Amino acid sequence: MNVKIETTDVLQVHHLHKGIQPLHRDCGLWICSAGGCSSPPSKELSRRYFEFYSLSHMYDGSGQFIDSGGRHFSVKPGQGILIAPGYIHSYGAADAPYVEDSICFCGPVADALFKYGIITNGVMHIGMVRRLLPVISLAADPALDSQLSANTALQKLLLDLYHENLHAARPEKYSSFKQLLEMLKEDTQKWWTVNEMAEICNLSTAQFRRVFRQHTGMLPKDYIDRLKLLQAAEVLTGGDAPIEQIAEQFGYQDPFHFSKRFKQITGFSPKRYRMEFYLNR
């Protein structure tokens, strides 16, 4: 791993090395190290933290992970470990070598994924297929198109892993939640209450708000309002229906309120938006 390691009396610090290119700054994501290795069993793992994000996929061997609170977790083949900068932890081999593919990365894009819960510290399921290899291969090629492809592939992988692990942790709740989102998209006129949505997901209102925010990053009311306005924008640019009719179609009884909220979301009044983006003119 191409990082500088500093050992203190308390823990190891894995520093971020220099070498970021303008492309990575512009894109907001830099894969600073990527590859694979095999670590032998050790009786004691060093406590440490990284100055970057790290995704490790243990596809063979036996591993262990110790979180910031000192709790121990076993790591089995097919599992991975995702770590954010500054998170104190330990992981490595247990009874057999820890055989891994790993990707280290940083940047504002990664920070945003961490802020909204896509990246979380700890052990996750990845599977036995070596899914990091395509990203590692792309990142090893300095050509600009390969670097861009590596960034895109890494973001997709992180999002896929987030949804897969979320689904695996709560399969029934995840299924009913997906059903609810489809209902929200199909019933454009209805203004749903939190109680109605929570009942569909078989959750209390407090649980539902937490789950909804975890899935969407938004409160239910804000999501529905923004969803309606984005759908209304499509209608505006696809035809010449009166704005009052479109407002009513999406449950806004007051066209003035609809226009005000539309401008808050898009930066344009509905009339101006149609003039700028009308597809059939």
Backbone as JSON, one array per atom type, in Angstrom:
{
  "sequence": "MNVKIETTDVLQVHHLHKGIQPLHRDCGLWICSAGGCSSPPSKELSRRYFEFYSLSHMYDGSGQFIDSGGRHFSVKPGQGILIAPGYIHSYGAADAPYVEDSICFCGPVADALFKYGIITNGVMHIGMVRRLLPVISLAADPALDSQLSANTALQKLLLDLYHENLHAARPEKYSSFKQLLEMLKEDTQKWWTVNEMAEICNLSTAQFRRVFRQHTGMLPKDYIDRLKLLQAAEVLTGGDAPIEQIAEQFGYQDPFHFSKRFKQITGFSPKRYRMEFYLNR",
  "N": [[0.85, -1.19, 0.0], [0.67, 2.13, -0.89], [1.32, 4.2, 1.19], [2.38, 6.41, 3.8], [3.51, 5.4, 6.95], [3.26, 6.23, 10.29], [4.39, 5.56, 13.48], [3.23, 5.92, 16.72], [3.3, 6.25, 20.34], [0.83, 5.42, 21.01], [-0.82, 4.7, 18.77], [-0.83, 3.74, 15.25], [-0.41, 5.9, 12.46], [-1.58, 6.17, 9.29], [-0.52, 7.89, 6.73], [-1.7, 10.08, 4.13], [-0.32, 10.01, 0.95], [1.51, 12.23, -1.3], [0.69, 13.38, -4.63], [-1.64, 13.72, -6.02], [-3.52, 14.35, -8.96], [-4.49, 17.06, -11.21], [-6.87, 16.28, -12.52], [-8.11, 14.56, -10.66], [-8.61, 16.3, -8.57], [-10.42, 18.02, -9.8], [-12.52, 16.26, -10.3], [-13.19, 15.49, -7.76], [-12.58, 13.13, -6.5], [-10.15, 10.79, -5.58], [-8.35, 7.97, -6.21], [-6.01, 6.85, -4.3], [-4.43, 4.69, -3.76], [-4.27, 1.29, -4.73], [-4.68, -2.22, -4.86], [-3.49, -5.5, -3.99], [-2.88, -7.87, -1.33], [-1.39, -10.23, 1.01], [-1.66, -10.9, 4.36], [0.09, -12.24, 7.14], [-0.97, -14.33, 9.96], [-1.37, -12.75, 13.15], [-0.6, -12.25, 16.59], [-1.27, -9.96, 17.91], [-2.93, -7.04, 16.97], [-2.16, -3.85, 15.66], [-3.35, -0.73, 16.85], [-4.8, 1.87, 14.9], [-5.18, 4.63, 12.57], [-6.45, 5.96, 9.46], [-5.61, 8.47, 7.02], [-7.3, 8.65, 4.94], [-9.97, 7.13, 3.0], [-10.67, 3.65, 3.18], [-11.22, 0.62, 1.53], [-11.45, -2.71, 1.99], [-11.4, -5.99, 0.74], [-11.71, -9.12, 1.85], [-11.09, -11.96, 0.36], [-10.17, -14.47, 0.78], [-8.98, -16.66, 3.37], [-8.7, -15.82, 6.87], [-10.04, -13.47, 9.09], [-10.01, -10.61, 11.35], [-11.64, -7.92, 13.03], [-11.42, -4.94, 14.87], [-13.29, -2.54, 16.37], [-13.7, 1.06, 16.93], [-14.54, 1.19, 19.52], [-13.38, -0.97, 20.71], [-14.56, -3.44, 20.33], [-14.62, -6.81, 19.18], [-14.76, -8.44, 16.0], [-15.29, -11.19, 13.9], [-13.99, -11.86, 10.64], [-15.0, -13.13, 7.62], [-14.26, -15.04, 4.62], [-15.28, -13.29, 1.7], [-16.3, -11.15, 2.94], [-16.0, -7.61, 3.65], [-14.16, -4.66, 4.7], [-14.78, -1.4, 5.55], [-13.45, 1.77, 5.97], [-13.32, 5.02, 7.32], [-11.57, 8.21, 7.15], [-9.59, 8.98, 10.03], [-10.82, 7.23, 11.78], [-10.36, 5.17, 14.46], [-9.07, 1.92, 14.67], [-8.57, -1.65, 14.24], [-7.56, -4.2, 12.0], [-7.03, -7.39, 10.47], [-5.23, -10.49, 9.86], [-6.46, -13.59, 11.26], [-6.74, -16.71, 12.22], [-5.67, -17.67, 9.91], [-3.96, -16.52, 6.91], [-4.73, -13.15, 5.93], [-6.17, -12.42, 3.08], [-6.43, -10.11, 0.6], [-8.09, -7.72, -1.59], [-7.69, -4.26, -2.09], [-8.7, -0.82, -1.88], [-7.76, 2.49, -1.61], [-8.89, 5.77, -1.02], [-9.89, 9.24, -1.49], [-11.34, 12.56, -1.06], [-13.79, 15.18, -1.9], [-16.12, 13.96, -2.96], [-16.11, 11.4, -1.81], [-16.29, 12.24, 0.84], [-18.87, 13.29, 0.84], [-20.38, 10.96, 0.37], [-19.85, 9.65, 2.74], [-20.95, 11.46, 4.58], [-23.69, 11.21, 4.03], [-24.22, 8.63, 4.73], [-23.66, 6.51, 2.97], [-21.12, 5.5, 2.95], [-19.92, 3.76, 5.67], [-18.31, 2.96, 8.75], [-16.88, -0.24, 9.32], [-17.63, -3.83, 9.15], [-18.72, -5.45, 6.17], [-20.83, -7.18, 3.79], [-19.54, -8.48, 0.79], [-19.15, -10.57, -1.01], [-18.0, -13.51, -2.85], [-16.97, -13.05, -5.36], [-14.41, -11.19, -6.86], [-14.8, -8.13, -6.65], [-13.52, -5.69, -6.53], [-11.46, -5.75, -8.3], [-11.86, -4.8, -11.07], [-11.91, -1.99, -10.67], [-9.41, -1.59, -9.52], [-7.76, -2.35, -11.66], [-8.39, -0.38, -13.59], [-7.58, 1.93, -12.19], [-4.85, 1.59, -12.16], [-3.96, 2.37, -14.6], [-2.64, 5.25, -15.96], [-3.87, 6.84, -17.88], [-6.18, 9.41, -18.78], [-8.88, 8.8, -19.38], [-9.1, 6.26, -18.27], [-8.66, 6.81, -15.57], [-10.89, 8.42, -15.02], [-12.88, 6.52, -15.51], [-12.27, 4.68, -13.5], [-12.89, 6.18, -11.21], [-15.67, 6.52, -11.56], [-16.51, 3.84, -11.56], [-15.78, 3.07, -8.96], [-17.48, 4.7, -7.38], [-19.97, 3.65, -8.14], [-19.67, 1.02, -7.22], [-19.5, 1.43, -4.43], [-22.05, 2.47, -3.9], [-23.65, 0.31, -4.75], [-22.84, -1.67, -2.9], [-23.72, -0.5, -0.55], [-26.56, -0.5, -0.87], [-27.03, -3.26, -1.19], [-26.19, -4.33, 1.3], [-27.88, -2.98, 3.01], [-30.34, -3.99, 2.2], [-29.97, -6.7, 2.79], [-29.8, -6.59, 5.56], [-32.35, -5.79, 6.39], [-34.56, -7.27, 4.96], [-37.43, -7.48, 4.65], [-38.44, -4.96, 5.43], [-37.07, -3.37, 3.64], [-38.13, -4.21, 1.2], [-40.87, -3.47, 1.42], [-40.49, -0.76, 1.67], [-39.41, -0.02, -0.82], [-41.64, -0.58, -2.34], [-43.38, 1.37, -1.36], [-42.09, 3.74, -2.28], [-42.5, 3.48, -5.02], [-45.25, 3.73, -5.1], [-45.53, 6.37, -4.27], [-44.46, 7.68, -6.46], [-46.23, 7.01, -8.47], [-48.8, 7.89, -7.69], [-49.5, 10.85, -8.24], [-51.01, 13.02, -7.36], [-51.77, 12.8, -4.72], [-51.23, 13.78, -1.33], [-49.29, 12.39, 0.9], [-49.55, 11.26, 4.29], [-47.36, 10.96, 7.12], [-48.16, 8.94, 8.84], [-49.72, 7.28, 7.17], [-47.77, 6.35, 5.35], [-45.98, 5.08, 7.1], [-47.57, 3.02, 8.01], [-47.87, 1.42, 5.73], [-45.28, 0.45, 5.54], [-45.19, -0.98, 7.82], [-44.22, 0.1, 10.24], [-43.49, 2.07, 13.17], [-44.2, 5.6, 13.46], [-41.94, 7.03, 14.27], [-39.87, 5.17, 13.8], [-40.22, 4.92, 11.06], [-39.57, 7.47, 10.07], [-36.81, 7.5, 10.61], [-35.91, 5.33, 9.04], [-36.71, 6.19, 6.52], [-35.16, 8.47, 6.14], [-32.66, 7.3, 6.2], [-32.71, 5.81, 3.85], [-33.21, 7.73, 1.83], [-31.99, 10.11, 2.49], [-33.45, 12.29, 3.16], [-36.2, 14.06, 4.76], [-39.55, 12.73, 4.98], [-41.67, 14.54, 4.12], [-40.25, 16.53, 2.73], [-39.14, 15.0, 0.71], [-41.4, 14.12, -0.76], [-42.45, 16.55, -1.64], [-40.35, 17.55, -3.24], [-40.16, 15.46, -5.1], [-42.67, 15.64, -6.43], [-42.37, 18.16, -7.64], [-40.19, 17.8, -9.35], [-41.27, 15.9, -11.05], [-43.28, 17.46, -12.1], [-41.77, 19.27, -13.5], [-40.93, 17.73, -15.66], [-43.33, 17.39, -16.99], [-43.89, 20.02, -17.69], [-41.91, 20.57, -19.6], [-42.55, 18.86, -21.57], [-44.88, 19.38, -22.9], [-47.74, 21.59, -23.52], [-49.57, 22.12, -21.52], [-51.71, 24.05, -19.39], [-50.28, 25.91, -16.68], [-51.71, 26.07, -14.29], [-53.25, 23.75, -14.45], [-51.29, 21.78, -14.37], [-50.29, 22.22, -11.82], [-52.5, 21.43, -10.27], [-52.62, 18.77, -11.04], [-50.53, 17.69, -9.62], [-51.29, 17.92, -7.04], [-51.3, 20.46, -5.93], [-53.3, 22.85, -4.81], [-53.26, 25.56, -4.88], [-52.1, 27.55, -7.32], [-50.25, 29.63, -7.12], [-48.72, 28.99, -4.86], [-47.61, 26.62, -5.79], [-46.02, 27.64, -7.92], [-44.24, 29.2, -6.46], [-42.88, 27.3, -4.84], [-41.8, 25.75, -6.87], [-39.99, 27.49, -8.05], [-38.23, 27.81, -5.93], [-37.03, 25.32, -5.87], [-36.01, 24.83, -8.48], [-34.96, 27.22, -9.38], [-36.17, 28.64, -11.35], [-39.21, 30.17, -12.44], [-42.27, 28.36, -13.15], [-43.23, 29.14, -15.72], [-40.97, 30.39, -16.87], [-39.2, 28.26, -16.79], [-40.36, 26.48, -18.6], [-40.03, 27.96, -20.94], [-37.27, 27.92, -21.17], [-36.59, 25.21, -21.39], [-38.38, 23.77, -22.92], [-39.26, 20.93, -24.68], [-40.52, 20.44, -27.11], [-40.6, 22.65, -28.73]],
  "CA": [[0.0, 0.0, 0.0], [1.53, 3.28, -1.06], [1.05, 5.23, 2.19], [3.4, 6.58, 4.82], [3.01, 4.96, 8.25], [3.96, 6.8, 11.43], [4.04, 4.85, 14.7], [3.33, 6.69, 17.96], [3.2, 5.39, 21.53], [-0.55, 4.99, 21.18], [-1.36, 4.06, 17.58], [-0.19, 4.02, 13.97], [-1.1, 6.82, 11.58], [-1.29, 5.91, 7.89], [-0.66, 9.2, 6.1], [-1.99, 10.18, 2.71], [0.86, 10.45, 0.22], [1.28, 13.26, -2.29], [0.64, 12.87, -6.0], [-2.94, 13.91, -6.64], [-3.47, 15.04, -10.24], [-5.59, 18.02, -11.39], [-8.1, 15.56, -12.87], [-8.75, 14.04, -9.45], [-9.14, 17.45, -7.84], [-11.6, 18.5, -10.52], [-13.59, 15.27, -10.17], [-13.53, 15.36, -6.35], [-12.32, 11.78, -5.99], [-8.81, 10.32, -5.92], [-7.93, 6.64, -5.75], [-4.6, 7.1, -4.0], [-3.72, 3.41, -3.7], [-5.14, 0.15, -5.03], [-3.9, -3.42, -5.12], [-3.83, -6.66, -3.18], [-1.78, -8.43, -0.54], [-1.72, -11.29, 1.96], [-1.02, -10.63, 5.64], [0.15, -13.44, 7.98], [-1.61, -14.21, 11.27], [-0.64, -12.0, 14.17], [-1.21, -12.38, 17.9], [-1.76, -8.65, 18.34], [-3.08, -6.07, 15.9], [-1.88, -2.47, 16.07], [-4.42, 0.26, 16.71], [-4.35, 2.8, 13.88], [-6.2, 5.3, 11.78], [-6.03, 6.36, 8.12], [-5.95, 9.82, 6.57], [-8.03, 8.42, 3.69], [-10.94, 6.05, 3.07], [-10.1, 2.36, 2.78], [-12.14, -0.49, 1.31], [-10.72, -3.97, 1.91], [-12.23, -7.17, 0.48], [-11.01, -10.36, 2.18], [-11.71, -13.02, -0.45], [-9.64, -15.76, 1.22], [-8.29, -16.63, 4.65], [-9.45, -15.61, 8.11], [-9.72, -12.13, 9.55], [-10.64, -10.05, 12.54], [-11.79, -6.47, 13.01], [-11.67, -4.35, 16.17], [-13.8, -1.2, 16.09], [-13.16, 2.14, 17.76], [-14.91, 0.93, 20.9], [-12.68, -2.15, 21.21], [-15.32, -4.68, 20.11], [-14.01, -7.71, 18.21], [-15.63, -9.08, 15.03], [-14.6, -12.09, 12.97], [-14.17, -11.53, 9.23], [-14.99, -14.36, 6.84], [-14.08, -14.81, 3.17], [-16.45, -12.7, 1.09], [-16.65, -9.93, 3.66], [-15.1, -6.48, 3.45], [-14.06, -3.69, 5.77], [-14.78, -0.03, 5.03], [-12.96, 2.64, 7.02], [-13.25, 6.44, 6.99], [-10.41, 8.87, 7.75], [-9.64, 9.33, 11.44], [-11.51, 6.21, 12.58], [-9.39, 4.3, 15.11], [-9.51, 0.55, 14.48], [-7.57, -2.65, 13.87], [-8.03, -5.39, 11.31], [-5.96, -8.19, 9.87], [-5.41, -11.94, 9.86], [-6.79, -14.28, 12.52], [-6.11, -18.04, 12.26], [-5.07, -17.92, 8.6], [-3.62, -15.24, 6.29], [-5.78, -12.24, 5.48], [-5.88, -12.22, 1.66], [-7.35, -9.03, 0.28], [-7.97, -6.64, -2.55], [-8.01, -3.05, -1.35], [-8.7, 0.46, -2.56], [-7.73, 3.66, -0.73], [-9.38, 6.9, -1.81], [-10.24, 10.43, -0.71], [-11.9, 13.65, -1.86], [-15.13, 15.67, -1.52], [-17.17, 12.98, -3.32], [-16.1, 10.39, -0.75], [-16.8, 12.88, 2.06], [-20.33, 13.38, 0.71], [-20.92, 9.61, 0.56], [-19.77, 9.37, 4.18], [-21.91, 12.34, 5.26], [-25.05, 10.73, 3.85], [-24.36, 7.25, 5.2], [-23.33, 5.49, 1.99], [-19.91, 4.93, 3.54], [-19.95, 3.64, 7.12], [-17.2, 2.17, 9.27], [-17.16, -1.58, 9.81], [-17.61, -5.02, 8.3], [-19.85, -5.56, 5.26], [-20.8, -8.31, 2.85], [-19.2, -8.16, -0.6], [-19.31, -11.78, -1.82], [-16.75, -14.19, -3.2], [-16.44, -12.48, -6.6], [-13.44, -10.12, -6.55], [-15.46, -6.99, -7.28], [-12.65, -4.54, -6.54], [-10.44, -5.88, -9.34], [-12.01, -3.88, -12.21], [-11.53, -0.65, -10.26], [-7.95, -1.61, -9.34], [-7.16, -2.39, -12.98], [-8.55, 0.95, -14.21], [-6.78, 2.92, -11.46], [-3.44, 1.36, -12.45], [-3.65, 2.99, -15.89], [-2.66, 6.7, -15.74], [-4.62, 7.56, -18.91], [-7.26, 10.18, -18.17], [-10.16, 8.11, -19.49], [-9.08, 5.16, -17.31], [-8.83, 7.38, -14.24], [-12.29, 8.79, -14.9], [-13.66, 5.28, -15.42], [-12.03, 4.12, -12.17], [-13.68, 6.97, -10.26], [-17.09, 6.18, -11.76], [-16.71, 2.45, -11.13], [-15.71, 3.02, -7.5], [-18.71, 5.26, -6.83], [-21.05, 2.68, -8.36], [-19.44, -0.1, -6.32], [-19.86, 1.83, -3.07], [-23.51, 2.57, -3.84], [-24.18, -1.06, -4.83], [-22.59, -2.35, -1.63], [-24.61, 0.11, 0.45], [-27.92, -1.0, -1.05], [-27.04, -4.7, -0.95], [-26.09, -4.59, 2.73], [-29.11, -2.47, 3.61], [-31.38, -4.95, 1.87], [-29.7, -7.94, 3.52], [-30.05, -6.38, 6.99], [-33.79, -5.66, 6.64], [-35.18, -7.61, 3.67], [-38.87, -7.21, 4.59], [-38.63, -3.52, 5.49], [-36.54, -2.81, 2.4], [-39.07, -4.52, 0.13], [-42.05, -2.62, 1.58], [-40.09, 0.62, 1.44], [-39.33, 0.15, -2.27], [-43.03, -0.55, -2.82], [-43.91, 2.69, -1.01], [-41.54, 4.75, -3.18], [-43.19, 3.35, -6.31], [-46.6, 4.28, -4.92], [-45.41, 7.82, -4.23], [-44.19, 8.16, -7.82], [-47.38, 6.76, -9.33], [-49.95, 8.69, -7.26], [-48.9, 12.19, -8.28], [-51.86, 14.05, -6.78], [-51.98, 12.57, -3.28], [-50.27, 14.21, -0.33], [-49.26, 11.31, 1.88], [-49.17, 11.58, 5.66], [-46.33, 10.06, 7.67], [-48.86, 7.77, 9.4], [-50.1, 6.39, 6.05], [-46.57, 5.71, 4.82], [-45.45, 4.19, 8.12], [-48.44, 1.84, 8.07], [-47.52, 0.56, 4.59], [-43.99, -0.19, 5.84], [-45.35, -1.71, 9.08], [-43.29, 0.72, 11.18], [-43.99, 3.22, 13.91], [-43.85, 6.84, 12.76], [-40.54, 7.37, 14.61], [-39.02, 4.24, 13.04], [-40.35, 5.21, 9.63], [-38.77, 8.67, 9.75], [-35.39, 7.11, 10.61], [-35.66, 4.47, 7.88], [-36.88, 7.01, 5.32], [-33.97, 9.33, 6.0], [-31.53, 6.43, 5.89], [-32.81, 5.4, 2.45], [-33.28, 8.83, 0.87], [-31.25, 11.28, 2.93], [-34.39, 13.41, 3.29], [-37.42, 13.83, 5.52], [-40.64, 12.32, 4.07], [-42.38, 15.68, 3.53], [-39.36, 17.18, 1.76], [-38.98, 14.09, -0.44], [-42.62, 14.14, -1.56], [-42.54, 17.87, -2.27], [-39.35, 17.63, -4.31], [-40.54, 14.48, -6.11], [-43.76, 16.2, -7.22], [-41.9, 19.28, -8.44], [-39.36, 17.26, -10.42], [-42.19, 15.3, -12.02], [-43.96, 18.58, -12.76], [-40.82, 19.85, -14.46], [-40.97, 16.9, -16.86], [-44.58, 17.69, -17.7], [-43.75, 21.36, -18.24], [-41.04, 20.57, -20.77], [-43.01, 17.89, -22.56], [-46.16, 19.76, -23.49], [-48.15, 22.98, -23.32], [-50.71, 22.18, -20.6], [-51.67, 25.25, -18.53], [-49.56, 25.73, -15.42], [-52.7, 25.79, -13.24], [-53.64, 22.35, -14.59], [-50.16, 20.97, -13.89], [-50.26, 22.36, -10.36], [-53.57, 20.59, -9.74], [-52.24, 17.37, -11.31], [-49.59, 17.23, -8.6], [-51.85, 18.11, -5.71], [-51.19, 21.84, -5.44], [-54.56, 23.53, -5.07], [-52.95, 26.98, -5.08], [-51.05, 27.68, -8.35], [-49.2, 30.55, -6.66], [-47.83, 28.2, -3.98], [-46.87, 25.71, -6.68], [-44.99, 28.4, -8.62], [-43.25, 29.62, -5.48], [-42.05, 26.14, -4.47], [-41.08, 25.32, -8.07], [-38.84, 28.38, -8.23], [-37.28, 27.51, -4.86], [-36.32, 24.07, -6.18], [-35.33, 24.85, -9.78], [-34.38, 28.52, -9.7], [-36.98, 29.25, -12.4], [-40.66, 30.05, -12.34], [-42.72, 27.36, -14.14], [-43.3, 29.73, -17.06], [-39.61, 30.57, -17.37], [-38.63, 26.92, -16.97], [-40.89, 25.96, -19.86], [-39.41, 28.72, -22.03], [-35.85, 27.54, -21.28], [-36.34, 23.78, -21.62], [-39.5, 23.12, -23.61], [-38.66, 19.95, -25.6], [-41.21, 20.32, -28.4], [-40.73, 23.93, -29.45]],
  "C": [[0.88, 1.23, 0.0], [1.12, 4.42, -0.12], [2.2, 5.28, 3.17], [2.82, 6.24, 6.17], [3.88, 5.55, 9.35], [3.48, 6.1, 12.69], [4.24, 5.77, 15.9], [3.25, 5.72, 19.13], [1.81, 4.79, 21.65], [-1.05, 4.2, 19.97], [-0.54, 4.42, 16.35], [-1.06, 4.99, 13.17], [-0.65, 6.52, 10.15], [-1.58, 7.2, 7.11], [-1.01, 9.07, 4.62], [-0.75, 10.7, 1.99], [0.5, 11.54, -0.79], [1.18, 12.62, -3.68], [-0.7, 13.02, -6.68], [-2.8, 14.74, -7.92], [-4.63, 16.05, -10.34], [-6.91, 17.36, -11.73], [-8.85, 15.11, -11.63], [-9.32, 15.18, -8.61], [-10.44, 17.95, -8.48], [-12.79, 17.57, -10.33], [-14.03, 15.08, -8.72], [-13.31, 13.99, -5.78], [-10.96, 11.31, -6.49], [-8.59, 8.93, -5.34], [-6.43, 6.72, -5.55], [-3.78, 5.82, -3.91], [-4.7, 2.29, -3.97], [-4.29, -1.06, -5.35], [-4.38, -4.57, -4.25], [-2.63, -7.14, -2.41], [-2.31, -9.53, 0.35], [-0.94, -11.04, 3.23], [-1.03, -11.88, 6.5], [-0.58, -13.24, 9.3], [-0.73, -13.48, 12.26], [-1.37, -12.12, 15.5], [-1.83, -11.06, 18.37], [-1.8, -7.69, 17.16], [-2.86, -4.66, 16.43], [-3.13, -1.61, 15.89], [-3.92, 1.36, 15.78], [-5.52, 3.61, 13.36], [-5.58, 5.75, 10.47], [-6.36, 7.84, 7.89], [-6.74, 9.78, 5.26], [-9.08, 7.36, 3.95], [-10.28, 4.76, 2.58], [-11.21, 1.32, 2.66], [-11.31, -1.74, 1.09], [-11.7, -5.12, 1.7], [-11.39, -8.41, 0.76], [-11.69, -11.51, 1.44], [-11.16, -14.4, -0.1], [-8.99, -15.58, 2.58], [-9.22, -16.46, 5.83], [-9.06, -14.27, 8.69], [-10.42, -11.75, 10.82], [-10.63, -8.52, 12.43], [-12.1, -6.0, 14.42], [-12.09, -2.9, 15.94], [-13.25, -0.18, 17.07], [-13.49, 1.96, 19.24], [-14.25, -0.3, 21.5], [-13.42, -3.45, 21.03], [-14.68, -5.48, 18.98], [-15.07, -8.33, 17.3], [-14.77, -10.01, 14.17], [-14.94, -11.66, 11.54], [-13.98, -12.8, 8.42], [-14.75, -14.06, 5.37], [-15.38, -14.33, 2.54], [-16.92, -11.45, 1.8], [-15.61, -8.85, 3.4], [-15.11, -5.57, 4.65], [-13.92, -2.31, 5.14], [-14.45, 0.91, 6.18], [-12.88, 4.07, 6.5], [-12.03, 7.07, 7.65], [-10.63, 9.2, 9.22], [-10.29, 8.31, 12.34], [-10.48, 5.24, 13.15], [-9.91, 2.86, 15.1], [-8.29, -0.37, 14.37], [-8.26, -3.69, 13.0], [-6.85, -6.1, 10.66], [-6.27, -9.66, 10.0], [-5.76, -12.46, 11.25], [-6.05, -15.6, 12.55], [-5.42, -18.41, 10.96], [-4.75, -16.56, 7.97], [-4.86, -14.45, 5.86], [-5.43, -11.87, 4.04], [-6.91, -11.25, 1.11], [-7.04, -8.34, -1.04], [-8.36, -5.38, -1.8], [-7.91, -1.82, -2.23], [-8.7, 1.56, -1.5], [-8.08, 4.88, -1.57], [-9.72, 8.07, -0.9], [-10.85, 11.47, -1.64], [-13.3, 14.04, -1.42], [-16.27, 14.7, -1.87], [-17.26, 11.91, -2.24], [-16.64, 10.98, 0.55], [-18.33, 12.99, 2.03], [-20.98, 12.01, 0.92], [-20.89, 9.22, 2.04], [-20.81, 10.19, 4.94], [-23.33, 11.79, 5.19], [-25.21, 9.23, 4.09], [-24.11, 6.17, 4.18], [-22.06, 4.76, 2.41], [-20.07, 4.93, 5.05], [-18.8, 2.74, 7.56], [-17.66, 0.78, 9.7], [-17.13, -2.66, 8.75], [-18.87, -5.05, 7.44], [-19.72, -6.81, 4.42], [-20.46, -7.8, 1.46], [-19.43, -9.36, -1.5], [-17.96, -12.34, -2.24], [-16.16, -13.7, -4.53], [-15.54, -11.28, -6.24], [-13.86, -8.82, -7.25], [-14.6, -5.73, -7.3], [-11.67, -4.56, -7.71], [-10.63, -4.95, -10.54], [-11.6, -2.45, -11.88], [-10.0, -0.56, -10.13], [-7.25, -1.57, -10.69], [-7.24, -1.04, -13.68], [-7.66, 1.98, -13.53], [-5.29, 2.78, -11.74], [-3.0, 1.99, -13.76], [-3.74, 4.51, -15.74], [-3.43, 7.5, -16.79], [-5.85, 8.21, -18.3], [-8.6, 9.46, -18.24], [-10.23, 6.94, -18.52], [-9.28, 5.67, -15.88], [-10.28, 7.82, -14.0], [-13.19, 7.56, -14.74], [-13.49, 4.64, -14.05], [-12.85, 4.85, -11.12], [-15.17, 6.61, -10.34], [-17.39, 4.78, -11.24], [-16.67, 2.33, -9.61], [-16.98, 3.57, -6.87], [-19.88, 4.29, -6.98], [-20.91, 1.49, -7.42], [-19.86, 0.24, -4.9], [-21.37, 1.94, -2.91], [-24.16, 1.19, -3.89], [-24.01, -1.79, -3.51], [-23.49, -1.79, -0.53], [-26.01, -0.47, 0.34], [-28.01, -2.5, -0.77], [-27.02, -5.02, 0.54], [-27.31, -4.08, 3.48], [-30.25, -3.45, 3.4], [-31.2, -6.23, 2.68], [-30.02, -7.8, 5.01], [-31.53, -6.32, 7.31], [-34.56, -6.01, 5.37], [-36.66, -7.26, 3.58], [-39.14, -5.7, 4.56], [-38.17, -2.86, 4.19], [-37.53, -3.02, 1.26], [-40.3, -3.62, 0.22], [-41.72, -1.16, 1.33], [-39.98, 0.91, -0.05], [-40.73, 0.23, -2.87], [-43.65, 0.82, -2.55], [-43.38, 3.76, -1.98], [-42.2, 4.69, -4.56], [-44.59, 3.93, -6.23], [-46.56, 5.8, -4.9], [-45.22, 8.39, -5.64], [-45.41, 8.02, -8.72], [-48.58, 7.64, -8.98], [-49.49, 10.14, -7.13], [-49.71, 13.24, -7.54], [-51.94, 13.96, -5.25], [-50.86, 13.17, -2.45], [-50.31, 13.2, 0.82], [-48.91, 11.84, 3.27], [-48.11, 10.58, 6.12], [-46.99, 8.8, 8.22], [-49.23, 6.77, 8.3], [-48.88, 5.64, 5.52], [-45.97, 4.72, 5.81], [-46.26, 2.9, 8.19], [-48.13, 0.88, 6.92], [-46.24, -0.21, 4.86], [-44.02, -0.98, 7.15], [-44.35, -1.22, 10.13], [-44.02, 1.77, 11.99], [-43.57, 4.48, 13.16], [-42.4, 7.23, 13.04], [-39.57, 6.48, 13.84], [-39.03, 4.6, 11.56], [-39.51, 6.43, 9.25], [-37.28, 8.34, 9.69], [-35.05, 6.31, 9.37], [-35.73, 5.29, 6.6], [-35.64, 7.87, 5.09], [-32.74, 8.5, 5.66], [-31.52, 6.05, 4.41], [-32.67, 6.56, 1.48], [-32.41, 10.03, 1.23], [-32.13, 12.49, 3.16], [-35.53, 13.04, 4.23], [-38.55, 13.5, 4.55], [-41.33, 13.49, 3.37], [-41.53, 16.35, 2.44], [-39.2, 16.31, 0.51], [-40.2, 14.17, -1.35], [-42.75, 15.46, -2.31], [-41.57, 17.96, -3.45], [-39.68, 16.66, -5.44], [-41.64, 15.04, -7.02], [-43.26, 17.3, -8.15], [-40.99, 18.82, -9.58], [-40.22, 16.59, -11.49], [-42.93, 16.4, -12.79], [-43.05, 19.23, -13.8], [-40.81, 19.06, -15.76], [-42.21, 17.21, -17.68], [-44.48, 19.07, -18.38], [-42.96, 21.37, -19.54], [-41.5, 19.61, -21.85], [-44.31, 18.24, -23.23], [-46.52, 21.19, -23.17], [-49.39, 23.09, -22.44], [-50.59, 23.43, -19.73], [-50.99, 24.95, -17.19], [-50.53, 25.43, -14.27], [-53.12, 24.33, -13.26], [-52.53, 21.43, -14.08], [-50.07, 21.03, -12.38], [-51.3, 21.44, -9.72], [-53.25, 19.11, -9.91], [-51.33, 16.82, -10.21], [-50.01, 17.63, -7.18], [-51.72, 19.49, -5.13], [-52.47, 22.58, -5.81], [-54.35, 25.01, -5.36], [-51.82, 27.1, -6.1], [-49.92, 28.61, -7.92], [-48.2, 29.82, -5.76], [-46.99, 27.23, -4.79], [-45.73, 26.46, -7.37], [-43.87, 28.83, -7.68], [-42.32, 28.48, -5.11], [-41.23, 25.67, -5.67], [-39.84, 26.19, -8.26], [-37.8, 28.14, -7.14], [-36.42, 26.29, -5.19], [-35.47, 24.21, -7.44], [-34.6, 26.15, -10.09], [-35.13, 29.26, -10.78], [-38.45, 29.2, -12.0], [-41.09, 28.98, -13.34], [-42.76, 27.9, -15.56], [-41.91, 29.89, -17.67], [-38.94, 29.23, -17.65], [-39.08, 26.32, -18.3], [-40.24, 26.68, -21.05], [-37.96, 28.25, -22.26], [-35.67, 26.12, -21.79], [-37.44, 23.05, -22.38], [-38.96, 22.24, -24.75], [-39.27, 19.98, -26.99], [-41.3, 21.64, -29.17], [-39.97, 23.88, -30.76]]
}
